[in-house]
């Protein structure tokens, strides 16, 4: 599938700016993490003003241990921490006083996400909103809630159970639960459904609110000619409702523990590879069902997004299988994947699939063949284009039109952090041939080279547009701590910046007028 010549900005929802507080020294609980409220709408306005037609996000699912959006405990649910409490006030489900009572120190909210603080402040507020929802007996809202539960029952019932069970037992590792619950016997499920009825209903309510707020934000973006570009991790977390519910679809032993796990071999991100720990799929059994689980997953994703990036696309051609007891990823081996079968099944059920294949890392001709057979554009990343003078594959002047070009991804350093390291290490000789030599214009030259490339789609991380250094990096692969916390400054999204980005975009022929 070909995309029109266009451009956009990569900024996770959790990285959206904190809203300014009206009281000195304190902020309300809605500012501890970027959310679906006013700052999201303001960012859409910024994109429109800057001539951008795409907003790329990281995955929106509820994160498992470690707060990584790429390790979620549901492939279908949204992250309740991204719910806007301000919008709950506007909907009459919270009072302004309840929000003010949950104040946090203002200095904690300026430039970093604080996940523990977000959980400690937001979840009680969501519980208050839930109690109000039940007490109000708003007929129209109740009908909307009932309709949401009916339309999403295929995943929502077990998700709500898992969410409630995990909090009640204090452990999302379902292999440590009671044996009957691990095996999901009807009697065990009915017993806990009864005991945790309120908690299960609360989990459903949070998903209802998330979906409602997301739907309204997406509609607002569409009205301003901005498409939402989402991200789907190929794997799910072991401590997830997906694995607990469909244990037969994963490589598990008799006790329910993974026998092999996902990862990647050594590459330019890590000398020992990456051992992600996600359980691997039983593709034979998934295929026997007609790829029904994947069709449902794609259907849900395209309700959320207009375009979908498949993280670790190469895993469909072949994946790195690592023994679960290995010390690192070096002990793995390549195993043939399902190739195009899941996508063809989804295409038959859903129609065209506006998918981008994340084809970075150790990529073979077979992966390129699979991507091209399916008609998906691949990714090119500027930061990988200046290692070898004879290999221009990732260099913007060599990008093909049927591709998505980036200055960097969420796994890269910022472009200025990357440039500073190359300059310090003396490995900037190839790159310098493409720069004017003015140190104050480096990030502008680099992001403009992405925009001016032949790639149909150009995506710029917000940090690169702002020219920020390594302090604004989103994620460092292989490092478990300190990731996923960067937040954009509220005063960064100026009219001047929008004007400059718009002029660069218009000069590259990317701004659509429709």
C-alpha positions as CSV (number, residue, x, y, z in Angstrom):
1,X,0.0,0.0,0.0
2,X,1.4,3.4,-1.0
3,X,1.0,6.5,1.2
4,X,0.8,10.0,-0.1
5,X,3.9,12.3,0.2
6,X,3.5,13.6,3.7
7,X,5.2,14.1,7.1
8,X,4.6,14.0,10.8
9,X,5.9,14.1,14.3
10,X,6.7,11.2,16.7
11,X,5.6,12.1,20.2
12,X,4.3,9.6,22.7
13,X,1.1,10.5,24.6
14,X,3.0,10.1,27.9
15,X,5.5,12.7,26.6
16,X,2.9,15.4,26.0
17,X,3.6,18.6,28.0
18,X,2.3,19.1,31.5
19,X,-0.6,21.5,31.7
20,X,0.2,24.7,33.6
21,X,-1.2,25.0,37.1
22,X,-3.2,27.9,38.4
23,X,-1.8,27.5,41.9
24,X,1.8,28.2,42.8
25,X,3.9,25.3,43.9
26,X,1.5,22.5,43.1
27,X,-0.2,20.8,40.2
28,X,-3.2,18.6,40.0
29,X,-2.8,14.8,39.5
30,X,-3.6,15.2,35.8
31,X,-0.1,16.6,35.1
32,X,2.1,13.7,36.3
33,X,2.0,12.0,32.9
34,X,0.9,13.2,29.4
35,X,-2.7,12.2,28.8
36,X,-5.6,12.5,26.4
37,X,-6.7,15.9,27.7
38,X,-6.0,19.5,26.7
39,X,-2.3,19.1,25.9
40,X,-3.2,16.4,23.3
41,X,-5.7,18.6,21.6
42,X,-3.1,21.5,21.6
43,X,-0.5,19.2,20.1
44,X,-3.0,18.4,17.2
45,X,-3.4,22.1,16.7
46,X,0.4,22.5,16.6
47,X,0.6,19.8,14.0
48,X,-2.0,21.4,11.9
49,X,-0.3,24.8,12.2
50,X,3.1,23.2,11.3
51,X,1.7,21.6,8.2
52,X,2.0,18.1,9.5
53,X,-0.6,15.4,8.7
54,X,0.6,12.6,10.9
55,X,1.0,12.1,14.6
56,X,3.0,9.0,15.4
57,X,2.6,7.4,18.8
58,X,4.2,4.6,20.8
59,X,1.9,1.7,21.9
60,X,-1.1,2.7,24.0
61,X,-1.6,-0.5,26.0
62,X,-1.3,-0.8,29.8
63,X,2.4,-1.5,30.5
64,X,3.5,-4.5,32.4
65,X,6.5,-4.5,34.7
66,X,9.1,-1.8,33.8
67,X,6.6,0.7,32.3
68,X,7.7,-0.1,28.7
69,X,4.9,0.5,26.2
70,X,6.3,-2.4,24.2
71,X,5.5,-4.9,27.0
72,X,1.8,-4.7,27.8
73,X,-0.4,-6.9,29.8
74,X,-3.1,-6.6,27.1
75,X,-2.9,-6.5,23.3
76,X,-6.3,-4.9,23.2
77,X,-6.7,-2.6,26.1
78,X,-5.7,1.1,26.6
79,X,-3.5,2.4,29.4
80,X,-5.7,4.0,32.1
81,X,-2.9,6.3,33.2
82,X,-3.4,8.2,29.9
83,X,-7.0,9.0,30.8
84,X,-7.5,12.8,31.4
85,X,-8.8,13.6,34.8
86,X,-9.6,17.1,33.6
87,X,-12.0,15.6,31.0
88,X,-13.6,13.6,33.8
89,X,-14.3,16.8,35.6
90,X,-15.8,18.2,32.4
91,X,-18.0,15.1,32.1
92,X,-19.2,15.5,35.6
93,X,-17.6,12.3,36.9
94,X,-15.1,14.2,39.1
95,X,-15.4,17.5,40.9
96,X,-12.8,20.3,40.7
97,X,-12.2,19.9,44.4
98,X,-11.5,16.2,44.1
99,X,-8.9,17.0,41.5
100,X,-7.4,19.8,43.5
101,X,-7.2,17.5,46.6
102,X,-4.9,15.1,44.6
103,X,-2.3,17.9,44.1
104,X,1.3,16.9,43.6
105,X,4.5,19.1,43.8
106,X,4.7,21.1,40.6
107,X,8.4,20.6,40.1
108,X,7.9,16.8,39.7
109,X,5.9,17.3,36.6
110,X,8.0,19.5,34.4
111,X,10.1,17.3,32.2
112,X,9.7,13.7,33.4
113,X,7.0,11.1,33.7
114,X,6.6,9.7,37.2
115,X,4.8,6.4,36.8
116,X,4.5,5.5,40.5
117,X,3.2,8.9,41.3
118,X,0.8,8.6,38.3
119,X,-0.6,5.3,39.7
120,X,-0.8,6.6,43.2
121,X,-2.7,9.8,42.3
122,X,-4.7,8.8,39.1
123,X,-6.1,5.5,40.1
124,X,-7.9,6.8,43.2
125,X,-9.4,9.6,41.1
126,X,-10.6,7.0,38.5
127,X,-12.2,5.1,41.3
128,X,-14.0,8.2,42.5
129,X,-15.2,8.8,38.9
130,X,-16.4,5.2,38.8
131,X,-18.4,5.6,42.0
132,X,-20.0,8.7,40.6
133,X,-20.8,6.9,37.3
134,X,-22.7,4.2,39.2
135,X,-24.5,6.7,41.4
136,X,-25.6,9.1,38.7
137,X,-27.5,6.5,36.6
138,X,-27.1,8.7,33.5
139,X,-29.3,6.9,31.0
140,X,-27.4,8.0,27.9
141,X,-24.0,7.2,29.4
142,X,-25.2,3.9,30.7
143,X,-26.3,2.9,27.2
144,X,-23.0,3.9,25.8
145,X,-21.2,1.8,28.5
146,X,-23.4,-1.2,27.8
147,X,-22.8,-0.9,24.1
148,X,-19.0,-0.6,24.6
149,X,-19.0,-3.8,26.8
150,X,-21.1,-5.7,24.3
151,X,-18.9,-4.7,21.3
152,X,-15.7,-5.5,23.1
153,X,-16.7,-8.6,25.1
154,X,-14.3,-10.9,23.2
155,X,-11.4,-9.3,25.1
156,X,-12.9,-7.1,27.8
157,X,-14.3,-9.7,30.1
158,X,-11.0,-11.6,30.5
159,X,-9.1,-8.3,30.6
160,X,-11.2,-7.0,33.5
161,X,-10.8,-10.3,35.3
162,X,-7.1,-10.3,34.9
163,X,-6.8,-6.7,36.0
164,X,-8.9,-7.3,39.1
165,X,-7.1,-10.6,39.9
166,X,-3.7,-9.1,39.5
167,X,-4.4,-6.3,42.0
168,X,-6.2,-8.6,44.4
169,X,-3.4,-11.2,44.4
170,X,-0.7,-8.5,44.3
171,X,1.1,-10.3,41.5
172,X,0.5,-10.3,37.7
173,X,2.4,-13.5,37.3
174,X,-0.7,-15.8,36.7
175,X,1.5,-18.9,37.0
176,X,1.6,-18.3,40.8
177,X,-2.2,-18.1,41.1
178,X,-4.3,-21.0,42.4
179,X,-4.1,-24.0,40.2
180,X,-7.8,-23.9,39.2
181,X,-7.5,-20.3,38.2
182,X,-4.4,-21.0,36.2
183,X,-6.4,-23.6,34.3
184,X,-9.3,-21.3,34.1
185,X,-11.9,-23.8,35.2
186,X,-15.5,-22.4,35.1
187,X,-16.0,-22.9,38.8
188,X,-12.8,-20.9,39.7
189,X,-13.7,-18.1,37.3
190,X,-17.2,-17.9,38.6
191,X,-16.0,-17.8,42.2
192,X,-13.6,-14.9,41.6
193,X,-16.1,-13.1,39.4
194,X,-18.4,-13.0,42.3
195,X,-15.8,-12.0,44.9
196,X,-14.2,-9.3,42.8
197,X,-17.3,-8.1,41.0
198,X,-16.7,-4.4,41.8
199,X,-13.1,-4.5,40.8
200,X,-13.9,-6.2,37.5
201,X,-16.6,-3.6,36.8
202,X,-14.1,-0.9,37.6
203,X,-11.6,-2.3,35.1
204,X,-14.3,-2.3,32.4
205,X,-15.2,1.3,33.3
206,X,-11.6,2.5,32.9
207,X,-11.5,0.9,29.4
208,X,-14.8,2.6,28.5
209,X,-13.5,6.0,29.5
210,X,-10.2,5.5,27.7
211,X,-12.0,4.4,24.5
212,X,-14.4,7.4,24.7
213,X,-11.6,9.9,25.3
214,X,-9.4,8.4,22.6
215,X,-12.3,8.3,20.0
216,X,-13.0,12.0,20.6
217,X,-9.3,12.9,20.3
218,X,-9.0,10.9,17.1
219,X,-12.0,12.6,15.6
220,X,-10.6,16.0,16.5
221,X,-7.4,15.1,14.7
222,X,-9.3,13.9,11.6
223,X,-11.1,17.2,11.5
224,X,-7.7,18.9,11.2
225,X,-6.4,16.5,8.6
226,X,-4.1,14.7,11.0
227,X,-3.9,10.9,10.8
228,X,-2.9,8.8,13.8
229,X,0.0,6.5,13.3
230,X,0.1,3.8,15.9
231,X,2.5,1.1,16.9
232,X,1.9,-2.6,17.5
233,X,4.5,-4.8,19.3
234,X,4.7,-8.2,17.7
235,X,4.9,-9.9,21.1
236,X,2.9,-9.6,24.4
237,X,4.2,-9.8,27.9
238,X,4.1,-13.1,29.7
239,X,2.3,-11.5,32.7
240,X,-0.6,-10.7,30.4
241,X,-4.2,-11.5,30.0
242,X,-3.5,-12.7,26.5
243,X,-1.1,-15.5,27.5
244,X,-3.3,-16.4,30.5
245,X,-6.4,-16.6,28.4
246,X,-4.9,-18.4,25.4
247,X,-2.2,-20.5,26.9
248,X,-2.4,-23.0,24.1
249,X,-1.3,-20.4,21.6
250,X,2.1,-19.8,23.3
251,X,5.2,-21.9,23.9
252,X,4.7,-22.9,27.6
253,X,5.4,-26.0,29.7
254,X,2.9,-27.9,31.7
255,X,3.3,-25.5,34.6
256,X,2.4,-22.5,32.3
257,X,6.0,-21.2,32.2
258,X,7.7,-20.2,28.9
259,X,10.1,-22.8,27.4
260,X,11.5,-20.3,25.0
261,X,11.4,-16.5,24.8
262,X,11.7,-13.7,22.2
263,X,14.6,-11.4,21.6
264,X,17.2,-10.5,18.9
265,X,20.8,-11.6,18.4
266,X,23.7,-9.2,18.7
267,X,23.4,-6.1,16.5
268,X,24.2,-2.4,16.5
269,X,22.0,-1.8,19.5
270,X,23.6,-4.5,21.8
271,X,26.8,-6.7,21.6
272,X,25.0,-9.5,23.4
273,X,21.7,-9.1,21.7
274,X,18.4,-8.4,23.6
275,X,16.6,-11.0,25.6
276,X,13.1,-9.5,25.8
277,X,11.5,-12.4,27.7
278,X,8.2,-12.4,25.9
279,X,6.8,-15.9,25.3
280,X,6.8,-17.1,21.7
281,X,3.7,-18.0,19.7
282,X,2.6,-21.5,18.7
283,X,2.1,-20.5,15.1
284,X,0.9,-23.9,14.1
285,X,-2.1,-23.6,16.5
286,X,-2.8,-20.0,15.6
287,X,-2.8,-21.0,11.9
288,X,-5.2,-23.9,12.6
289,X,-7.7,-21.3,13.9
290,X,-7.4,-19.2,10.7
291,X,-5.3,-16.6,12.6
292,X,-8.5,-15.5,14.4
293,X,-6.5,-14.0,17.3
294,X,-4.4,-11.9,15.0
295,X,-7.5,-10.8,13.0
296,X,-9.1,-9.6,16.2
297,X,-5.9,-7.8,17.2
298,X,-5.6,-6.0,13.8
299,X,-9.3,-5.1,13.9
300,X,-8.9,-3.5,17.3
301,X,-5.7,-1.7,16.2
302,X,-7.4,-0.1,13.2
303,X,-10.2,1.2,15.4
304,X,-7.5,3.1,17.3
305,X,-5.2,4.1,14.4
306,X,-5.2,5.2,10.7
307,X,-1.7,3.7,10.1
308,X,0.0,0.9,12.0
309,X,3.7,0.2,12.5
310,X,4.4,-3.4,13.1
311,X,7.4,-3.5,15.6
312,X,9.9,-6.3,14.8
313,X,8.2,-7.2,11.5
314,X,11.1,-9.5,10.7
315,X,9.7,-11.9,13.4
316,X,7.0,-12.9,10.9
317,X,9.6,-14.2,8.5
318,X,11.9,-15.7,11.1
319,X,12.3,-15.0,14.8
320,X,15.1,-15.4,17.4
321,X,14.2,-18.2,19.8
322,X,16.1,-18.1,23.1
323,X,15.9,-20.9,25.7
324,X,14.0,-19.3,28.7
325,X,16.9,-20.3,31.1
326,X,19.6,-18.7,28.9
327,X,21.8,-15.9,30.4
328,X,21.6,-13.7,27.3
329,X,20.3,-13.7,23.7
330,X,23.5,-15.2,22.2
331,X,22.2,-18.7,22.9
332,X,19.2,-18.2,20.5
333,X,18.5,-19.5,17.0
334,X,16.5,-18.4,14.0
335,X,13.1,-20.2,13.6
336,X,10.9,-19.8,10.5
337,X,7.8,-17.7,11.2
338,X,4.4,-17.6,9.6
339,X,5.4,-15.2,6.9
340,X,2.5,-13.6,5.1
341,X,-0.3,-15.9,6.3
342,X,-1.5,-13.7,9.3
343,X,-1.6,-10.6,7.1
344,X,-3.4,-12.3,4.2
345,X,-6.0,-13.7,6.7
346,X,-6.4,-10.2,8.1
347,X,-6.6,-8.6,4.7
348,X,-9.3,-11.0,3.7
349,X,-11.3,-10.1,6.8
350,X,-10.6,-6.4,7.1
351,X,-9.6,-5.1,3.6
352,X,-6.5,-3.0,2.9
353,X,-3.9,-2.9,5.7
354,X,-2.2,0.5,6.0
355,X,0.8,-1.0,7.7
356,X,4.5,0.1,8.0
357,X,7.0,-2.7,8.5
358,X,9.7,-2.0,11.1
359,X,12.5,-3.8,9.2
360,X,15.5,-2.6,11.2
361,X,18.3,-4.7,12.6
362,X,19.7,-7.9,11.0
363,X,17.5,-8.0,8.0
364,X,17.8,-10.7,5.3
365,X,16.7,-10.8,1.6
366,X,13.8,-13.0,2.8
367,X,12.5,-10.2,5.1
368,X,12.7,-7.7,2.3
369,X,10.8,-10.1,0.0
370,X,8.1,-10.6,2.6
371,X,7.7,-6.9,3.1
372,X,7.5,-6.2,-0.7
373,X,5.2,-9.2,-1.3
374,X,2.7,-7.7,1.2
375,X,3.2,-4.2,-0.3
376,X,4.2,-2.6,3.0
377,X,6.7,0.3,3.1
378,X,9.8,-0.3,5.3
379,X,11.7,2.1,7.5
380,X,14.9,4.0,6.8
381,X,16.8,5.8,9.7
382,X,19.2,8.6,9.1
383,X,21.4,7.7,12.1
384,X,22.3,4.3,10.5
385,X,23.4,5.9,7.2
386,X,26.8,7.1,8.0
387,X,28.7,4.1,9.3
388,X,30.1,2.9,6.0
389,X,30.9,5.1,3.0
390,X,30.0,2.3,0.6
391,X,26.6,1.6,2.2
392,X,24.1,4.4,1.7
393,X,21.1,2.2,2.5
394,X,20.0,4.5,5.4
395,X,21.3,7.7,4.0
396,X,18.4,10.1,3.1
397,X,19.7,10.8,-0.4
398,X,19.3,7.1,-1.2
399,X,15.9,6.4,0.3
400,X,13.3,4.9,-2.1
401,X,9.9,6.5,-2.4
402,X,8.0,3.5,-1.0
403,X,9.5,3.9,2.5
404,X,9.1,5.8,5.8
405,X,12.1,7.9,6.6
406,X,13.2,8.9,10.1
407,X,15.9,11.0,11.7
408,X,15.7,8.5,14.6
409,X,13.3,6.2,16.3
410,X,12.3,5.8,20.0
411,X,15.3,3.4,20.3
412,X,17.8,5.9,19.0
413,X,19.5,8.7,20.8
414,X,18.3,12.1,19.7
415,X,19.9,13.3,16.5
416,X,21.9,15.9,18.3
417,X,23.0,13.4,21.0
418,X,24.0,11.1,18.2
419,X,25.9,13.8,16.4
420,X,27.7,15.0,19.6
421,X,28.9,11.4,20.3
422,X,30.2,11.0,16.7
423,X,32.0,14.2,16.9
424,X,33.6,13.3,20.2
425,X,34.6,9.8,19.0
426,X,35.9,11.2,15.7
427,X,33.5,9.1,13.6
428,X,31.8,12.0,11.9
429,X,33.9,12.2,8.7
430,X,31.3,10.7,6.4
431,X,28.5,12.7,8.0
432,X,30.4,16.0,7.8
433,X,30.4,15.8,4.0
434,X,26.6,16.3,4.1
435,X,26.7,19.2,6.5
436,X,27.5,22.9,6.0
437,X,29.8,23.1,9.0
438,X,27.6,25.5,11.0
439,X,27.2,23.9,14.5
440,X,24.1,25.9,15.2
441,X,22.2,24.4,12.2
442,X,23.1,20.7,12.5
443,X,19.7,19.5,13.7
444,X,17.9,21.7,11.1
445,X,20.1,20.3,8.3
446,X,19.5,16.7,9.4
447,X,15.7,16.9,9.9
448,X,15.4,18.8,6.6
449,X,17.4,16.0,4.8
450,X,14.7,13.6,6.0
451,X,11.9,15.9,4.8
452,X,13.7,16.4,1.4
453,X,14.2,12.7,0.8
454,X,12.2,10.7,-1.7
455,X,10.5,8.7,1.0
456,X,6.7,8.9,0.8
457,X,6.5,9.5,4.5
458,X,8.9,11.5,6.7
459,X,8.7,11.2,10.5
460,X,10.6,13.5,12.9
461,X,10.8,12.8,16.7
462,X,9.8,16.0,18.5
463,X,13.2,16.1,20.2
464,X,15.0,16.3,16.9
465,X,12.8,19.2,15.7
466,X,13.7,21.0,18.9
467,X,17.4,20.1,18.6
468,X,17.6,18.5,22.1
469,X,20.5,16.4,23.3
470,X,20.8,12.9,24.9
471,X,18.9,14.1,28.0
472,X,15.8,13.9,25.9
473,X,16.3,10.3,24.8
474,X,13.2,8.1,25.1
475,X,14.7,4.6,25.4
476,X,18.1,3.0,25.5
477,X,17.8,-0.7,24.4
478,X,19.2,-3.2,26.8
479,X,18.9,-0.8,29.8
480,X,16.0,-1.7,32.1
481,X,15.9,1.6,34.1
482,X,15.4,5.3,33.2
483,X,13.4,4.9,30.0
484,X,10.0,6.1,28.8
485,X,10.1,9.2,31.0
486,X,10.9,12.2,28.8
487,X,8.3,14.9,28.5
488,X,8.2,17.8,26.1
489,X,8.3,21.3,27.6
490,X,5.1,23.2,27.6
491,X,6.8,26.3,26.2
492,X,8.5,24.4,23.4
493,X,5.6,24.3,21.0
494,X,5.7,27.9,19.9
495,X,4.1,29.6,16.9
496,X,7.6,30.3,15.6
497,X,8.5,26.6,15.7
498,X,5.3,25.7,13.9
499,X,6.0,28.3,11.2
500,X,9.6,27.1,10.7
501,X,8.5,23.4,10.5
502,X,5.7,24.4,8.1
503,X,8.1,26.2,5.8
504,X,10.5,23.2,5.7
505,X,7.6,20.9,5.0
506,X,6.2,23.1,2.2
507,X,9.7,23.4,0.6
508,X,10.0,19.6,0.6
509,X,6.6,19.2,-1.2
510,X,5.0,17.3,1.7
511,X,2.3,19.6,3.0
512,X,-1.1,18.5,1.7
513,X,-3.7,21.1,0.9
514,X,-6.8,18.9,1.1
